[in-house]
Amino acid sequence: EIANLRKSEKSYGIEEQDNTKNVLSQNTPNPTNSTTTIECIIDIHFSEASIAVYDLNGLQLAEYPIYHNGKNTISIKTNEFKPGMYMYSLLVDGKLIDTKRMVITSK
């Protein structure tokens, strides 16, 4: 029965999806007081991608474009921000992929 269902899926136009996904990792170190690194993996099929940093009111403070598919590493100098909690998001082709928290401490 399972084999028959699999055959019928293909006849109805249901395709198996590619397992390649966009992934956002937690910044390291976190908390930080000087520089932090954010890694992400971008699917091979994209036109535009970036990591945006927001304050807790939702105001976008910075945006870091991503130009390559695969694994990417963004380094952020946190002295550009006041000590506090921030959110950062991975945006791919205008869609929000994931959001994480980043804590910046004073020196």
C-alpha positions as CSV (number, residue, x, y, z in Angstrom):
1,E,0.0,0.0,0.0
2,I,2.8,2.4,0.9
3,A,4.5,1.8,-2.5
4,N,1.2,2.4,-4.3
5,L,0.8,5.7,-2.4
6,R,4.3,6.8,-3.3
7,K,3.6,6.1,-7.0
8,S,0.2,8.0,-6.8
9,E,2.0,11.1,-5.3
10,K,4.1,11.4,-8.4
11,S,1.1,11.0,-10.6
12,Y,-0.7,13.9,-8.8
13,G,2.3,16.2,-9.3
14,I,3.6,16.1,-5.7
15,E,7.3,16.4,-5.8
16,E,9.8,15.6,-3.1
17,Q,11.2,18.8,-1.7
18,D,14.9,19.6,-1.7
19,N,16.3,19.2,1.8
20,T,18.6,22.3,1.4
21,K,17.3,25.0,3.8
22,N,18.2,28.4,5.0
23,V,19.6,28.3,8.6
24,L,20.5,31.0,11.1
25,S,22.9,30.1,14.0
26,Q,23.2,31.7,17.4
27,N,25.9,34.4,17.5
28,T,29.1,33.6,19.4
29,P,30.1,34.7,21.8
30,N,26.9,35.7,23.4
31,P,26.9,37.8,25.5
32,T,29.6,39.9,23.9
33,N,31.3,43.3,24.4
34,S,33.5,43.7,21.4
35,T,32.9,41.5,18.4
36,T,30.5,38.7,17.6
37,T,30.1,36.2,14.8
38,I,26.9,35.1,13.2
39,E,26.8,32.1,10.9
40,C,24.1,31.2,8.4
41,I,23.6,28.7,5.6
42,I,21.8,30.0,2.5
43,D,20.0,27.8,0.1
44,I,21.5,27.7,-3.4
45,H,18.4,29.2,-4.9
46,F,18.1,32.9,-3.7
47,S,18.3,36.4,-5.1
48,E,18.7,38.5,-2.0
49,A,19.7,37.7,1.6
50,S,20.8,39.7,4.6
51,I,21.0,39.6,8.4
52,A,19.3,42.6,10.0
53,V,19.8,43.7,13.6
54,Y,16.8,45.2,15.6
55,D,16.3,46.8,19.0
56,L,13.6,45.4,21.2
57,N,11.1,48.0,19.8
58,G,11.6,46.5,16.3
59,L,13.6,49.4,14.9
60,Q,16.2,48.1,12.4
61,L,19.6,49.3,13.4
62,A,21.9,47.6,10.9
63,E,21.7,45.3,7.9
64,Y,24.5,43.0,6.6
65,P,24.1,41.7,3.1
66,I,24.9,38.1,2.2
67,Y,26.2,37.6,-1.3
68,H,27.0,33.9,-1.5
69,N,25.0,30.7,-1.0
70,G,26.2,28.0,1.4
71,K,27.8,28.8,4.7
72,N,28.4,32.5,5.5
73,T,30.0,34.2,8.5
74,I,29.1,37.8,9.4
75,S,31.4,39.6,12.0
76,I,29.8,42.4,13.8
77,K,31.7,45.0,15.9
78,T,29.3,45.5,18.8
79,N,30.8,48.8,19.8
80,E,28.4,50.2,17.2
81,F,25.5,49.4,19.6
82,K,24.7,50.4,23.2
83,P,24.8,47.6,25.8
84,G,21.5,45.8,25.9
85,M,19.5,43.0,24.2
86,Y,19.0,42.9,20.5
87,M,17.3,40.7,17.9
88,Y,18.8,39.7,14.6
89,S,17.0,38.0,11.7
90,L,17.9,36.2,8.6
91,L,15.9,37.5,5.6
92,V,16.0,35.6,2.3
93,D,14.1,36.9,-0.8
94,G,12.0,39.1,1.4
95,K,11.0,36.3,3.8
96,L,11.9,36.1,7.5
97,I,13.7,32.8,8.0
98,D,14.6,33.0,11.7
99,T,15.3,35.4,14.6
100,K,17.7,35.1,17.5
101,R,18.7,37.2,20.5
102,M,22.0,38.9,21.0
103,V,23.2,40.4,24.3
104,I,25.8,43.2,24.3
105,T,27.5,44.0,27.6
106,S,29.5,47.0,28.6
107,K,33.3,46.7,28.6
